[in-house]
Amino acid sequence: MTSAWQAAGSLEEQAAVRHLVELGYEDPLEVAARETIRRRAQESQLSRAAELAGAGQIQAAIDLLESAVAGDERWTAGRHWLARAYFRAGHDKRAAECLHWLEVHGVEHAELALMRASMALKRRELDQALDWAGYAKCLQDPLPEADILLGEIYFRRGQIAEAEAAFNRAATQAESALALTGLGSVALRRGELETAADRFLSALELDMNLWTAHYRLGLALVRLNRTEGARIAFSTALRLQPQLAGPLRFLSRLRALAGDAMGAAEFKTRAFEVIHRRREARRMLAEPPDRY
């Protein structure tokens, strides 16, 4: 590629170009060429990060993206992907930092709003979660993921009719195990046990790894006196999410009903241990770090 310097012919022209360079002039062709190289390199890094994340190597994807964004303070797409990776890995604090950076730099995207809504819901900040989920729908509609979040938020607030409407909207937009689980939860809250169990089973046909569907199916089956099915449902939920205390408590009760006092005591002890670990984790997070 011929630069402006090379294209200059006479000594006077070369002197003029030299003067422009000293003033900070850059040849537009050279700038465009560098930009193309930079953009291709970034696209390659994002593609590689997506491959790593798709293979379950989230930390490797995070390492790659952290290194990539460090070399470009303006790269919004890289930080969007990094926020997504942090969120998926459960690193909510670092995800929030990325999301704040993107907000300050004027980046708006429905996925980013959904991340904020999900993290607020996890913190039980229901009003804030509701605001972000609603904002996500303003940015993109229809958006089944936003309706599922809205349904869960309304459900936790005790607004059952609103929760059902949100879950129904999500279910009509796309086949969703989460939407069906939400509808099952609404039916369970209303005491419609057979309907609840059917919806949970339909959700599990779509995603057998959804621990919430297994757990809530167990709750429905317990109330229907189908104790063996409930035991299987609680055990499966516990296998998928070992840090749950709820399934352990119900398994303890089921063992007691079956006359297995030793088994009941074992599950009860395990439930207390899980609760104790949670409290310790919360206490450690609440305490200021040791200065020394």
C-alpha positions in Angstrom: 0.0 0.0 0.0 1.4 3.4 -1.0 1.4 6.0 1.8 1.1 9.7 1.5 4.9 10.0 2.2 5.8 7.5 -0.5 3.4 9.2 -3.0 5.0 12.6 -2.5 7.3 13.2 -5.4 9.3 16.5 -5.1 11.4 17.6 -2.2 8.8 20.3 -1.5 6.0 17.8 -1.4 8.0 15.5 0.9 8.7 18.4 3.2 5.1 19.3 3.3 4.1 15.7 4.2 6.9 15.7 6.8 5.4 18.8 8.4 1.9 17.2 8.5 3.3 14.1 10.1 5.0 16.2 12.8 1.6 17.9 13.4 0.1 14.4 14.0 -1.3 13.7 10.6 -1.9 10.1 9.7 -2.5 8.7 6.3 -6.2 7.6 6.1 -5.2 4.5 4.1 -2.8 3.4 6.8 -5.3 4.1 9.6 -7.9 2.1 7.8 -5.5 -0.8 7.3 -4.6 -0.9 11.0 -8.2 -0.7 11.9 -9.1 -3.7 9.7 -6.2 -5.7 11.2 -7.4 -4.8 14.8 -11.0 -5.6 14.0 -10.2 -9.0 12.5 -8.0 -9.8 15.5 -10.8 -8.9 17.9 -13.4 -11.0 15.9 -11.0 -13.9 16.1 -10.7 -13.5 19.9 -14.5 -13.4 20.3 -14.9 -16.5 18.2 -12.3 -18.3 20.2 -13.9 -17.2 23.5 -17.3 -18.4 22.2 -15.8 -21.8 21.4 -14.3 -22.1 24.9 -17.5 -21.1 26.6 -19.5 -23.5 24.4 -17.1 -26.3 25.5 -17.7 -25.4 29.2 -14.3 -23.8 29.6 -15.7 -20.6 31.1 -12.5 -19.6 33.0 -10.4 -20.0 29.9 -12.8 -17.8 28.0 -12.7 -15.2 30.8 -8.9 -15.3 30.8 -8.8 -14.7 27.0 -11.4 -11.9 27.1 -9.7 -10.1 30.1 -6.4 -10.1 28.2 -8.1 -8.9 25.0 -10.0 -6.0 26.6 -6.9 -4.9 28.5 -5.4 -4.0 25.1 -8.3 -1.8 24.0 -10.0 0.6 26.4 -12.8 1.4 23.9 -13.8 -2.2 22.9 -17.4 -2.4 24.0 -18.1 -5.8 22.3 -15.3 -7.4 24.2 -16.6 -6.1 27.5 -20.1 -7.2 26.6 -18.8 -10.8 26.1 -16.7 -10.5 29.3 -19.8 -9.5 31.3 -21.7 -12.5 29.8 -18.8 -14.8 30.8 -18.6 -13.4 34.3 -22.4 -13.7 34.7 -22.4 -17.3 33.5 -19.5 -18.2 35.9 -21.4 -16.6 38.8 -18.9 -13.8 39.3 -21.6 -11.2 39.9 -19.4 -8.5 41.3 -17.1 -8.5 38.2 -20.1 -8.8 35.9 -21.6 -5.7 37.6 -18.4 -3.8 37.0 -18.4 -4.7 33.3 -22.1 -3.7 33.1 -21.4 -0.4 34.7 -18.6 0.3 32.3 -20.9 -0.5 29.4 -23.6 1.8 30.7 -21.2 4.7 31.2 -20.0 4.2 27.6 -23.6 4.4 26.3 -24.1 0.7 25.5 -27.7 -0.5 25.8 -28.7 -4.1 25.1 -31.6 -6.3 26.3 -29.2 -9.0 27.4 -27.3 -6.6 29.6 -30.5 -5.4 31.2 -31.5 -9.1 31.8 -28.2 -9.7 33.5 -28.9 -6.8 35.9 -32.4 -8.1 36.5 -31.1 -11.6 37.3 -28.5 -10.3 39.7 -30.9 -8.1 41.5 -33.3 -11.0 41.8 -30.6 -13.1 43.3 -30.0 -10.3 45.9 -33.8 -10.3 46.5 -34.0 -6.7 45.4 -37.3 -7.3 43.7 -38.2 -3.7 42.8 -34.9 -3.2 41.0 -35.1 -6.6 39.3 -38.6 -5.6 38.1 -37.3 -2.3 36.7 -34.5 -4.0 34.7 -36.6 -6.8 33.4 -39.2 -4.3 32.2 -36.4 -2.2 30.6 -35.1 -5.3 28.8 -38.6 -5.7 27.2 -38.5 -2.1 26.2 -35.3 -2.7 24.3 -36.5 -5.9 22.7 -40.0 -7.3 22.5 -41.0 -10.1 22.3 -38.4 -11.4 24.7 -39.4 -14.6 26.4 -36.4 -14.5 28.8 -37.6 -11.1 30.2 -41.2 -12.5 30.6 -39.8 -15.5 32.5 -37.9 -13.2 34.8 -40.9 -11.0 35.3 -43.0 -14.0 36.1 -40.5 -15.1 38.8 -40.3 -11.6 40.3 -44.1 -11.3 40.4 -44.3 -14.8 41.9 -42.0 -13.9 44.7 -43.9 -10.7 45.3 -47.1 -12.7 45.7 -48.7 -11.2 42.5 -49.8 -14.6 41.2 -52.1 -13.4 38.4 -49.3 -11.2 37.0 -46.8 -14.0 37.3 -49.1 -16.4 35.4 -49.6 -13.8 32.6 -45.9 -13.3 32.3 -45.1 -17.1 32.2 -47.9 -17.6 29.6 -46.5 -14.9 27.4 -43.1 -16.6 27.5 -44.6 -20.0 26.8 -46.5 -18.7 23.7 -43.4 -17.1 22.3 -41.1 -20.1 22.6 -41.0 -23.6 23.9 -39.5 -23.1 27.4 -38.9 -25.4 30.3 -38.5 -22.3 32.6 -41.9 -20.9 31.5 -43.6 -24.3 32.2 -41.9 -24.5 35.5 -43.2 -21.1 36.3 -46.7 -22.1 35.3 -46.4 -25.2 37.5 -45.3 -23.1 40.4 -48.4 -20.9 40.0 -50.6 -24.0 39.9 -48.8 -25.3 43.0 -49.4 -22.1 44.9 -53.1 -22.3 44.0 -53.3 -25.9 45.2 -53.9 -27.3 41.7 -51.6 -30.2 42.4 -52.3 -32.4 39.4 -51.9 -29.5 37.0 -48.7 -28.4 38.7 -47.2 -31.9 38.5 -48.1 -32.1 34.8 -46.5 -28.8 34.0 -43.3 -29.7 35.9 -43.1 -33.0 34.0 -43.6 -31.2 30.7 -40.8 -28.9 31.7 -38.5 -31.8 32.4 -39.3 -33.3 29.0 -37.6 -30.2 27.6 -34.7 -30.0 30.2 -34.0 -32.8 32.6 -31.2 -30.8 34.2 -33.6 -28.1 35.6 -33.3 -28.6 39.3 -36.2 -26.2 40.1 -38.6 -28.4 38.1 -37.5 -31.5 40.0 -37.7 -29.8 43.4 -41.1 -28.3 42.8 -42.4 -31.5 41.3 -41.4 -33.1 44.6 -43.4 -30.6 46.5 -46.5 -31.3 44.4 -46.0 -35.1 44.7 -45.6 -34.9 48.5 -49.0 -33.1 48.8 -50.5 -35.8 46.4 -49.1 -38.5 48.8 -46.9 -40.0 46.0 -44.0 -40.4 48.3 -41.8 -42.5 46.1 -42.1 -40.1 43.2 -41.4 -37.2 45.6 -38.3 -39.0 46.9 -36.9 -39.4 43.4 -37.7 -35.8 42.5 -36.0 -34.4 45.6 -33.0 -36.7 45.2 -32.6 -35.6 41.6 -32.8 -31.9 42.5 -30.2 -32.5 45.2 -27.9 -34.3 42.7 -28.1 -31.3 40.3 -27.8 -28.7 43.1 -26.0 -30.2 46.1 -26.2 -26.9 48.1 -29.9 -27.0 48.5 -31.3 -27.5 52.0 -35.0 -27.9 51.0 -34.7 -31.3 49.4 -32.7 -32.6 52.3 -35.4 -31.5 54.8 -38.1 -33.2 52.7 -36.0 -36.4 52.3 -35.6 -36.4 56.0 -39.4 -36.3 56.5 -39.9 -39.0 53.9 -37.4 -41.3 55.6 -39.1 -40.7 58.9 -42.5 -41.5 57.5 -41.0 -44.7 56.1 -39.8 -45.7 59.6 -36.1 -45.1 58.8 -35.0 -43.0 61.8 -31.3 -43.3 61.0 -31.8 -42.1 57.4 -34.0 -39.3 58.6 -31.4 -38.1 61.0 -28.7 -38.2 58.3 -30.6 -36.0 55.9 -31.5 -33.6 58.7 -27.9 -33.3 59.7 -26.9 -32.6 56.1 -29.5 -29.9 55.9 -28.2 -28.2 59.0 -24.6 -28.4 57.6 -25.8 -26.7 54.3 -27.5 -23.9 56.2 -24.5 -23.4 58.4 -22.2 -23.1 55.4 -24.5 -20.6 53.8 -24.6 -18.5 57.0 -20.8 -18.6 57.3 -20.4 -17.6 53.7 -22.8 -14.6 54.2 -20.9 -13.6 57.4 -17.5 -13.7 55.7 -18.9 -11.5 52.9 -20.3 -9.0 55.4 -17.1 -8.7 57.5 -14.6 -6.1 56.4 -11.2 -7.6 55.3 -8.4 -7.7 57.9 -6.1 -4.7 57.4 -3.2 -6.5 58.7 
